[in-house]
Structures are given as C-alpha cells and as structure tokens.
Amino acid sequence: MVAKTTNSVLCALGALLFLVAPVGAQNELRETFFREADAARAAADEADAPLLAPRSYERGMKEYRDAELALERGRNIDVVRDKAGEATSHFEAATDAAGLATTTLAQVMKSRQDAANALAPELSAEIWQEAQRKFGETIRILERGDLKLAQRRGIEATALYRDAELFAIKAQYLTETRELLADAERMRIGRYAPITLGRAKQLLADAERELNENRYDTDLPRSLAKRANYEAKHAIYLAEIVGRERDRDVTVEEIVLEWEQTLTAIAGAADIVPDMQDGPERLAAELIAYVDTLRANIQRLEQEQSENEVRLADMEEELRVLDERLGGATAERAALIQRLEAQARVKEQFERVEKIFTAEEARVFRQGDSVILRLVGLSFDSGESELDPANFGLLGKVEKAIDVFPRSELTIEGHTDSFGGDDFNQKLSQERAESVQQYMINAMRIPSYRLIATGYGETRPVASNETASGRDKNRRIDIVIKPNLEPS
C-alpha cells in the first residue's frame, strides 16, 4: 500500500514538473517516453507497413498521436507512457505483418511494381484501380491471419495487375496505330485501298499477338506497330489518289506519268538515261546498282584515307626520330621500309580477295591492317546454329581468301538483329560463330590456335533494325583476318 502510494506521488510530481518545466526539459521528457515508439515507427515505415499492414500501422499511429496530445496538454505521465507503449506494440506488430506480407505476397508485389513501371495507373486506370482494391482486400485478410484465403486473393490481384500492365504496354505501343486505323475506317479508306489497309490491320494484329506472348521483348511489336502506322498512312494517301481517279479528276495515265517524273529526276541526278518504255523495273535496277557502287566506293575511300593518315603519321614520327639519331639509323630505316612493304603487300592481297566474292556473297573491306569478310550470303534457319550445306560453296571461297593470308589470325564473329531477348541473341550468335569455327577446323584443316569464335548478339548492328533489309544485314557472320606483317 505504501509502495503504491509512493508511486502515485512520484507520477504526480512528474506531471507537476512537466507543467512547470522549461521547453528543454519537456523535450527531454518526450525523448524518454517516445524513444521506443519512434524506433518502432521507423522500422514499420522501413518495412512499408503503411501499405502492407495498414490496420496495425494505423492503430499505432492513433496511439502515437494520442500520446503526443497527452504530452502537449500535460496529462498524467502514466497516460503518456501507456499510449506510447501501445503505439510501440502496434508498430512492432505492423512490422511483423509487413514482413509476412512481403514473403507471402512476393508475386503480387512484383506484378504490382511491373504494372506501375508500365504506367498502368495512367494508361489502364480502371483495371489498375480494381487490382488495387483486390490488393487491399488481400492485405486485410492476411492481417487477420487467414493465410490461405489471402493467397487465393493474391492470385486474383496478380492477374489483375498483369492485365493492367499488358493493357498499358499496348497503349504505349499501339495507341497511335489504332487511332490511325480508326481514322481510316471513318474515312472509308477500305473502298479505295483495301490491300494496303488490310496489311496495316494485320500488322497491328501481329504486334498485339507478340505483346500477348512476350510483353517484355518489345523490339518486334514496336517495329510491327511502326510498319502498321506506315501502311495506314500509305492507305490514306493511296485512297486519295484512287478517289481522284474514280471521280475523274485525274486519269490513270496522268498518275503513272507523275510517278515517272520522280524516277526521272532521280535518274538525272545519277546521270542515268531514264528508260521506262517497258516499265520502271530496268531503271530501278540501274539505280540500285548505282547506289551500291557509290556506297562501296565511299567505303573504300574512307578506308584508304584512314590508312594513309595513320601511315603518314607513323612515317613522319619515325623519320623524325631517325633523323635525330646518328647511330643505327640504317637498320631502323630498313625495318620501316620492310613494314611499309608489308602494308603494301596486304593491300595487294586485299584486292585479290575482293575479286573472289560476288556482292551477294560477301562484302570485303579493311579496318586498319585487318581484312573483314562480311558473309552476307551465309544464312541460318531461324533460331538455329547448324550450318546449311547450301553454304558450303561460299565457305569454300572463304577458304581461298584465307589462303591469300598465310599465318594470319582469324576471328569468327557472330551477330544477330535486335529481335528476341538479349541473352538468347548472345547465346545464338556465339553458337553460330562456333559452328563456322568447327567447320573451318574440320573441312579447311585450319589449326584451332589460329581461330577465335566470338558472339556479339545484337550489340553491333551495321544497319537499322527497323527494316527487314536492315535486320537481314545485322544477322551475319564476319570473318576478321589479321595478316602477319612480319617478313617471311
């Protein structure tokens, strides 16, 4: 009885001291009573308890605010301490519940984050809100301790989040195309350009199918959507031309002549006589050949310029050093002359190799002293790395090219386009390079120590991956020949 009375007296004295204490002393009292509650609250926040254990966390916040209010109003110290203690207990319970939710609902949390990353709250708001409602229901059930029911609700929430994510991804990549096709339908483009409009619709359907099957590899669906946009706009343009002809504003002959004027202007820039008496095919072939020749010449000139700049810089530096010396100059000059002769020999060998291949088989060019054989005529079945016997003839020419450079080092580089996953493309390019390497060992009898096989996947494109022809160029095998420049 005496102890109880004494304790009551001490609490009363504490309250009295609080009422008359300066601000500094009040802060010390707050720190004393709230230290554990503040630590528990910080731990709950760190565990994301406001989201994952909202009921326990809110109870903790209510007790915490009540304790603060009691302290501000000078209430009995026991009330402050009890409220802060209750807040601590609720925060600790919230932290534990949040930890359980993080483990139990890991798949839900991942699908929720994926949907948020895809901008689902903005682009698929209705599905997102329904997923959020289901998620909140799952959390409340788990806090009540019904693990099995929470897991079932979590599966439903996961499905909704994934639907929201996919809807948002489609909105990002397909909205423009859908709007273009809707405009085309309103304009009744199908009456005048049904083939082109049908192609646009099919490309859109293909893009949507690809997203349904693999929403995280967006290279192909993005390309399909861009092509669908092109075809939709093209259909609108063609419909205008066809409509003019049907309305008798212009004749078919006038339309053809208008298009021929464009080809004639291009032919004039290439200094080619525009012979279209039997149609544009012959002129088109001449223009393509002209452009290919220009590109090859430009590439050759760029290589020669680079080589000359490097060679001149090396010669000037070495001659400067030699001129500063008095002894040993003759031997060093002789070594320089030998290296220049070796470089000239490589240039002559390069020209011989160029003549081995047709333009459809390989592109031959130089990078420094190395010679690159870009085997544009070598192909693999989709997703496969086994050599087709149809390629053996081309590889026979590769062997002849390698024989031009005795004792050279050889690197077989495998490359892919950007469609497909990065890891898959890397693995496929490596396997294709190794397939060619093994053929060179077995069929060409080239020692393995001269060969290196390296896969670069999609990391070194030589053309745009946005076009079919560009992707064809990027799916390739390059043979890098590094000649031996030492004198025989």
Secondary structure, DSSP 8 states (H G I E B T S, - for coil): -HHHHHHHHHHHHHHHHHHHS-HHHHHHHHHHHHHHHHHHHHHHHHTTHHHHSHHHHHHHHHHHHHHHHHHHTT--HHHHHHHHHHHHHHHHHHHHHHHHHHHHTHHHHHHHHHHHHTTHHHHSHHHHHHHHHHHHHHHHHHHTT-HHHHHHHHHHHHHHHHHHHHHHHHHHHHHHHHHHHHHHHHTTGGGT-HHHHHHHHHHHHHHHHHHHH-TT--HHHHHHHHHHHHHHHHHHHHHHHHHHHHTTSS-HHHHHHHHHHHHHHHHHHTT-----TT-SHHHHHHHHHHHHHHHHHHHHHHHHHHHHHHHHHHHHHHHHHHHH-SSSHHHHHHHHHHHHHHHHHHHHHHHHHHTTS-TTT-EEEEETTEEEEE-TT----TT--S--GGGHHHHHHHHHHHHTSTT-EEEEEEE--S-S-HHHHHHHHHHHHHHHHHHHHHTS---GGGEEEEE-TTSS-SS-TTSHHHHHHHSEEEEEEE---S--
